[in-house]
Amino acid sequence: MDIISKFPEQFVVEALVAGNNVEALIKQARRFLPEIVVIGNKNLYNQLKTALNDLHIKVYAGDDAIEQVVSSSSVDVVLAAIVGYSGLRSTVAAVKAGKKIALANKETLVVAGEVIEKLVRQTGAKIIPVDSEHSAILQCLVGEMGNQVEQVTLTASGGPFLNCSLNELQAITPEQALKHPNWSMGNKITIDSASLMNKGLEIIEAKWQFDLKPEQIKVIIHPQSIVHSLVHFADGSVKAQLGAPDMRTPILYALTYPERFTADLPKLDLIKHNNLTFFEPDMIKFRSLSLAYTALAEGGNMPCVLNAANEIAVEAFLKGKIKFTQIPDIIEQTMQETEFSTFIDLDLLEITDKNARTNALNYINKLITNGRTD
């Protein structure tokens, strides 16, 4: 919304959507005066409707309304930013409607990349990544049509626990995990960054976004978060995209692609950032990343299982029910217990997601019952 406010002549807010944060939705609606607002939680409809009664804004509620609004003929660009599996249905609706989609919801491609890829071919929809890493890859590929890519490298800050030992991770609290050193993000994504699952989801997203094989996608730790990704070409050349760690930059690029708008965003000064370091991730300390590679290699519905189990485990950790180090345990157990299928469609993914969540919750309850979360 900050980016849109900087370019009032280029962007008009047609619709705004929120899940439960009705106060923020009311505030934004009164500022940007969209045609439509939708609140996902139907129980909040009356509060939203009453607060906007004095304005000519159409008010709706529920998931079906979200799907309808993203498909509206008056919408040119959909910024898909609903966190987690919950964002899948509306993103699919936007793809079916042939929209340009600025994709911030990485779980869409993690869970249903194969399905989305087929739909994009059928409808001509365009998916432009908002993730800083995938935006960086896209920027490195501009002008390289037909040139062979050998590998892409996603950078990871390493999160707040990069230098912690495995024993120290046992005592990490949600409050500590939510203090990311470089980025300001929502709770779920911040925890994923701390466990490196965020990077695990990104490697699966990269596979579908850029038509890559698992072995072509690498991860390196780069604590300064200045180099966002690198692309390695067949002739030995490597392109990297650099920039200040500010999400507004990739958001602006996704909204304006293939153009670049002049903006008063933070500019990178390499004199001030003259100590850029890179090293291999510790797959033992951060097992979630290793599990993501496993899910990517297995394919089928396994990335869906991975994502569902992670969402349940992160929620349990944020509520203080499990240890930070038990997040990958729950994911691994769920991957072993949930039925695997090589064939996937949206109906099967719906079933897989529900079963994986049930299996993850059951395992968490066993841990709690057996006193193994103390």
C-alpha positions as CSV (number, residue, x, y, z in Angstrom):
1,M,0.0,0.0,0.0
2,D,3.0,2.3,0.6
3,I,4.2,1.6,-2.9
4,I,0.8,2.3,-4.4
5,S,0.5,5.6,-2.5
6,K,3.7,6.8,-4.2
7,F,2.3,6.3,-7.7
8,P,-1.3,7.6,-7.6
9,E,-1.4,8.2,-11.3
10,Q,-0.3,4.6,-12.2
11,F,-2.3,2.6,-9.6
12,V,-5.9,2.6,-8.5
13,V,-7.0,0.3,-5.7
14,E,-10.0,-1.6,-7.0
15,A,-10.3,-4.1,-4.1
16,L,-8.8,-4.8,-0.7
17,V,-9.0,-8.1,1.1
18,A,-8.1,-9.1,4.7
19,G,-8.5,-12.3,6.7
20,N,-9.2,-11.2,10.3
21,N,-7.6,-7.8,10.7
22,V,-10.7,-5.7,10.2
23,E,-9.3,-2.6,11.8
24,A,-6.5,-2.4,9.2
25,L,-8.9,-3.1,6.4
26,I,-11.2,-0.3,7.6
27,K,-8.2,2.1,7.9
28,Q,-6.9,1.3,4.4
29,A,-10.4,1.4,2.8
30,R,-11.0,4.9,4.2
31,R,-7.7,6.0,2.8
32,F,-7.7,4.4,-0.6
33,L,-11.4,4.3,-1.3
34,P,-11.6,1.0,-3.3
35,E,-14.7,-0.2,-5.1
36,I,-14.8,-3.4,-3.1
37,V,-13.5,-4.7,0.3
38,V,-13.7,-8.3,1.4
39,I,-13.1,-9.7,4.9
40,G,-12.3,-13.5,4.9
41,N,-13.9,-14.0,8.4
42,K,-17.6,-13.8,7.9
43,N,-18.1,-13.0,11.6
44,L,-16.5,-9.6,11.0
45,Y,-18.8,-8.6,8.1
46,N,-21.2,-6.5,10.2
47,Q,-18.3,-4.6,11.9
48,L,-16.8,-3.9,8.5
49,K,-20.0,-2.9,6.9
50,T,-21.0,-0.6,9.7
51,A,-17.6,1.2,9.7
52,L,-17.9,1.9,6.0
53,N,-21.6,2.8,5.8
54,D,-20.8,6.4,4.9
55,L,-18.8,5.4,1.9
56,H,-19.8,4.1,-1.5
57,I,-17.8,0.8,-1.0
58,K,-19.2,-2.6,-1.6
59,V,-18.6,-4.9,1.3
60,Y,-18.4,-8.7,1.1
61,A,-17.2,-11.6,3.2
62,G,-15.9,-15.2,2.9
63,D,-13.6,-17.1,0.7
64,D,-16.0,-17.3,-2.3
65,A,-16.1,-13.5,-2.3
66,I,-12.3,-13.3,-2.4
67,E,-12.2,-15.7,-5.4
68,Q,-14.9,-13.6,-7.2
69,V,-13.2,-10.3,-6.6
70,V,-9.8,-11.4,-8.0
71,S,-11.5,-12.6,-11.1
72,S,-13.3,-9.3,-11.7
73,S,-12.9,-7.7,-15.1
74,S,-12.0,-4.4,-13.5
75,V,-8.9,-5.9,-11.9
76,D,-5.6,-5.9,-13.9
77,V,-3.1,-6.9,-11.2
78,V,-3.6,-9.2,-8.2
79,L,-1.1,-9.0,-5.4
80,A,-1.5,-12.5,-3.9
81,A,-0.3,-12.1,-0.4
82,I,-2.6,-14.3,1.7
83,V,-0.2,-16.3,3.9
84,G,0.0,-20.1,3.6
85,Y,-2.3,-22.7,2.0
86,S,-5.2,-20.3,2.6
87,G,-4.0,-18.3,-0.4
88,L,-4.2,-21.1,-2.9
89,R,-7.9,-20.9,-4.0
90,S,-7.9,-17.2,-4.7
91,T,-4.6,-17.4,-6.6
92,V,-6.0,-20.3,-8.7
93,A,-9.0,-18.1,-9.4
94,A,-6.8,-15.3,-10.5
95,V,-4.8,-17.6,-12.8
96,K,-8.0,-19.0,-14.3
97,A,-9.1,-15.4,-15.0
98,G,-5.8,-14.8,-16.9
99,K,-4.6,-12.0,-14.5
100,K,-1.2,-10.6,-14.0
101,I,-0.3,-11.9,-10.5
102,A,2.3,-10.4,-8.2
103,L,2.9,-13.5,-6.2
104,A,3.9,-13.0,-2.5
105,N,2.2,-16.3,-1.5
106,K,5.0,-18.8,-2.1
107,E,2.9,-21.7,-0.8
108,T,0.8,-21.6,-4.0
109,L,3.6,-22.9,-6.1
110,V,5.0,-25.0,-3.3
111,V,1.7,-26.9,-2.9
112,A,0.3,-26.8,-6.4
113,G,3.1,-25.8,-8.7
114,E,2.3,-28.5,-11.3
115,V,-1.4,-27.5,-11.3
116,I,-0.6,-23.8,-11.6
117,E,1.9,-24.4,-14.4
118,K,-0.8,-26.1,-16.5
119,L,-3.4,-23.4,-15.8
120,V,-0.9,-20.6,-16.7
121,R,-0.3,-22.3,-20.1
122,Q,-4.0,-22.6,-20.7
123,T,-5.1,-19.0,-19.6
124,G,-2.0,-16.9,-20.4
125,A,-1.9,-15.6,-16.9
126,K,1.4,-14.0,-15.8
127,I,3.0,-14.8,-12.4
128,I,5.6,-12.2,-11.3
129,P,7.4,-13.1,-8.1
130,V,7.4,-10.8,-5.1
131,D,9.8,-12.8,-3.0
132,S,13.1,-10.9,-3.1
133,E,15.0,-14.0,-4.0
134,H,12.8,-14.9,-7.0
135,S,12.5,-11.3,-8.1
136,A,16.3,-11.3,-8.1
137,I,16.4,-14.4,-10.3
138,L,13.8,-12.9,-12.7
139,Q,15.9,-9.7,-12.9
140,C,19.0,-11.7,-13.7
141,L,17.2,-13.6,-16.5
142,V,15.9,-10.5,-18.3
143,G,17.7,-10.4,-21.7
144,E,18.9,-13.9,-21.4
145,M,16.2,-15.6,-23.4
146,G,17.6,-18.9,-24.8
147,N,20.8,-18.8,-22.9
148,Q,21.4,-22.0,-20.8
149,V,21.1,-21.6,-17.0
150,E,23.2,-24.1,-15.2
151,Q,22.2,-23.2,-11.6
152,V,20.5,-20.6,-9.5
153,T,21.6,-19.8,-6.0
154,L,19.2,-18.4,-3.4
155,T,20.7,-16.5,-0.5
156,A,19.5,-16.8,3.0
157,S,20.3,-14.4,5.9
158,G,20.4,-17.4,8.3
159,G,17.9,-15.8,10.6
160,P,18.5,-14.7,14.2
161,F,20.0,-18.1,15.3
162,L,22.7,-18.4,12.7
163,N,25.5,-18.6,15.3
164,C,23.5,-20.6,17.9
165,S,24.5,-24.2,18.7
166,L,22.0,-27.0,18.4
167,N,21.8,-27.2,22.1
168,E,21.1,-23.5,22.4
169,L,18.2,-23.8,19.9
170,Q,16.5,-26.1,22.3
171,A,15.6,-23.2,24.6
172,I,14.6,-20.6,21.9
173,T,11.4,-18.8,22.7
174,P,8.8,-17.5,20.2
175,E,9.7,-13.9,21.2
176,Q,13.4,-14.5,20.3
177,A,12.5,-16.2,17.0
178,L,10.4,-13.3,15.9
179,K,13.4,-10.9,16.0
180,H,14.7,-11.1,12.5
181,P,18.0,-9.3,12.0
182,N,17.3,-7.8,8.6
183,W,13.7,-8.1,7.4
184,S,10.3,-7.0,8.8
185,M,7.8,-9.8,8.1
186,G,4.7,-11.5,9.5
187,N,5.0,-14.0,12.4
188,K,4.7,-17.1,10.3
189,I,7.3,-16.1,7.7
190,T,9.7,-14.8,10.4
191,I,9.6,-18.2,12.1
192,D,10.1,-19.9,8.8
193,S,13.2,-17.7,8.2
194,A,14.6,-18.7,11.6
195,S,14.2,-22.4,10.9
196,L,15.3,-21.9,7.2
197,M,12.0,-23.5,6.1
198,N,11.4,-20.2,4.3
199,K,14.3,-21.0,2.1
200,G,13.1,-24.6,1.7
201,L,9.8,-23.3,0.4
202,E,11.6,-21.0,-1.9
203,I,13.6,-23.7,-3.6
204,I,10.3,-25.5,-4.4
205,E,8.8,-22.2,-5.6
206,A,11.9,-21.6,-7.8
207,K,11.5,-25.0,-9.4
208,W,8.1,-24.1,-10.8
209,Q,8.6,-20.4,-11.3
210,F,11.7,-20.9,-13.5
211,D,11.3,-24.5,-14.8
212,L,14.4,-25.8,-12.9
213,K,15.5,-29.3,-11.8
214,P,16.1,-29.8,-8.0
215,E,19.8,-30.2,-8.6
216,Q,19.9,-26.7,-10.2
217,I,18.8,-24.9,-7.1
218,K,21.3,-24.2,-4.3
219,V,21.2,-22.2,-1.1
220,I,24.0,-20.2,0.5
221,I,24.0,-18.2,3.8
222,H,24.6,-14.5,3.2
223,P,24.0,-12.7,6.6
224,Q,24.0,-9.2,5.2
225,S,21.0,-9.8,2.8
226,I,22.5,-7.6,0.1
227,V,22.8,-10.2,-2.7
228,H,19.3,-11.6,-3.1
229,S,20.1,-14.4,-5.6
230,L,22.5,-15.4,-8.3
231,V,22.1,-17.1,-11.7
232,H,24.9,-19.2,-13.1
233,F,25.2,-19.5,-16.9
234,A,26.7,-22.2,-19.1
235,D,29.7,-20.0,-20.1
236,G,30.8,-19.6,-16.5
237,S,29.2,-16.1,-16.0
238,V,27.3,-15.4,-12.9
239,K,24.7,-12.6,-12.5
240,A,23.6,-11.4,-9.1
241,Q,21.0,-8.9,-8.1
242,L,21.9,-6.6,-5.2
243,G,19.8,-4.2,-3.2
244,A,18.9,-3.0,0.3
245,P,16.8,-5.4,2.3
246,D,13.5,-3.6,1.8
247,M,10.5,-5.6,0.5
248,R,9.1,-2.5,-1.2
249,T,11.7,-2.8,-4.0
250,P,10.6,-6.3,-5.3
251,I,7.0,-5.3,-4.7
252,L,7.4,-2.3,-7.0
253,Y,9.2,-4.4,-9.6
254,A,6.4,-7.0,-9.6
255,L,3.8,-4.3,-10.0
256,T,5.6,-2.5,-12.8
257,Y,7.4,-5.4,-14.6
258,P,9.0,-5.2,-17.1
259,E,9.4,-1.4,-16.5
260,R,11.3,0.2,-13.6
261,F,9.7,3.2,-11.9
262,T,11.8,5.8,-10.2
263,A,11.2,5.6,-6.4
264,D,12.5,7.2,-3.2
265,L,13.4,3.8,-1.8
266,P,16.6,3.0,0.1
267,K,19.6,2.9,-2.3
268,L,22.5,0.5,-1.9
269,D,25.8,1.9,-0.8
270,L,28.5,-0.7,-1.2
271,I,31.0,1.4,0.6
272,K,28.9,1.0,3.7
273,H,28.3,-2.7,2.9
274,N,31.9,-3.7,2.0
275,N,32.0,-7.0,3.9
276,L,29.7,-9.5,2.2
277,T,30.1,-13.0,3.3
278,F,28.8,-16.4,2.0
279,F,28.9,-19.9,3.4
280,E,27.1,-23.3,3.3
281,P,24.0,-23.8,5.4
282,D,24.2,-26.3,8.3
283,M,21.7,-29.0,7.2
284,I,21.9,-30.7,10.6
285,K,21.1,-27.6,12.6
286,F,18.5,-26.5,10.2
287,R,16.8,-29.7,9.2
288,S,13.8,-28.0,7.7
289,L,15.8,-27.0,4.7
290,S,16.9,-30.6,4.2
291,L,13.3,-31.8,4.5
292,A,12.3,-29.3,1.8
293,Y,14.9,-30.8,-0.6
294,T,13.5,-34.2,0.2
295,A,9.9,-33.1,-0.6
296,L,11.1,-31.5,-3.8
297,A,12.9,-34.6,-4.9
298,E,9.9,-36.9,-4.2
299,G,7.5,-34.6,-5.9
300,G,3.8,-35.4,-6.2
301,N,1.8,-34.3,-3.1
302,M,4.9,-34.4,-0.8
303,P,5.5,-30.6,-0.9
304,C,1.8,-30.1,0.1
305,V,2.5,-32.4,3.1
306,L,5.6,-30.5,4.0
307,N,3.8,-27.2,3.9
308,A,0.8,-28.3,5.9
309,A,2.9,-29.9,8.6
310,N,5.1,-26.8,8.8
311,E,2.1,-24.5,9.2
312,I,0.8,-26.6,12.1
313,A,4.2,-26.9,13.7
314,V,4.9,-23.2,13.5
315,E,1.5,-22.4,15.0
316,A,2.2,-24.8,17.9
317,F,5.6,-23.2,18.5
318,L,4.1,-19.7,18.5
319,K,1.6,-20.8,21.1
320,G,4.4,-22.3,23.3
321,K,3.3,-25.9,22.8
322,I,6.5,-27.3,21.3
323,K,10.2,-26.5,21.2
324,F,11.7,-24.7,18.2
325,T,13.8,-27.7,17.5
326,Q,10.7,-29.9,17.3
327,I,9.4,-28.2,14.2
328,P,11.4,-30.4,11.8
329,D,10.6,-33.5,13.9
330,I,6.8,-32.9,13.3
331,I,7.3,-32.2,9.6
332,E,9.4,-35.3,9.1
333,Q,6.9,-37.5,11.0
334,T,4.0,-36.1,9.0
335,M,5.8,-36.7,5.7
336,Q,6.3,-40.4,6.8
337,E,2.7,-40.9,7.9
338,T,0.7,-39.1,5.2
339,E,-0.2,-41.0,2.0
340,F,2.0,-40.2,-0.9
341,S,0.6,-39.7,-4.5
342,T,2.5,-38.9,-7.7
343,F,-0.7,-37.7,-9.4
344,I,-2.1,-34.4,-8.1
345,D,-5.0,-32.2,-8.8
346,L,-6.7,-29.5,-6.6
347,D,-9.1,-32.1,-5.1
348,L,-6.3,-34.4,-4.1
349,L,-4.3,-31.5,-2.7
350,E,-7.3,-30.5,-0.5
351,I,-7.4,-34.0,0.9
352,T,-3.7,-34.2,1.4
353,D,-3.6,-30.8,3.2
354,K,-6.3,-31.9,5.6
355,N,-4.8,-35.3,6.3
356,A,-1.3,-33.9,6.8
357,R,-2.6,-31.3,9.3
358,T,-4.4,-34.0,11.2
359,N,-1.3,-36.2,11.3
360,A,0.8,-33.2,12.5
361,L,-1.7,-32.3,15.2
362,N,-1.9,-35.9,16.4
363,Y,1.9,-36.1,16.7
364,I,2.1,-32.8,18.6
365,N,-0.6,-34.1,21.0
366,K,1.5,-37.2,21.5
367,L,4.6,-35.1,22.3
368,I,2.6,-33.0,24.8
369,T,1.0,-36.1,26.4
370,N,4.3,-37.8,26.8
371,G,5.9,-34.6,28.3
372,R,8.5,-34.3,25.5
373,T,8.0,-30.6,24.9
374,D,9.4,-29.4,28.2
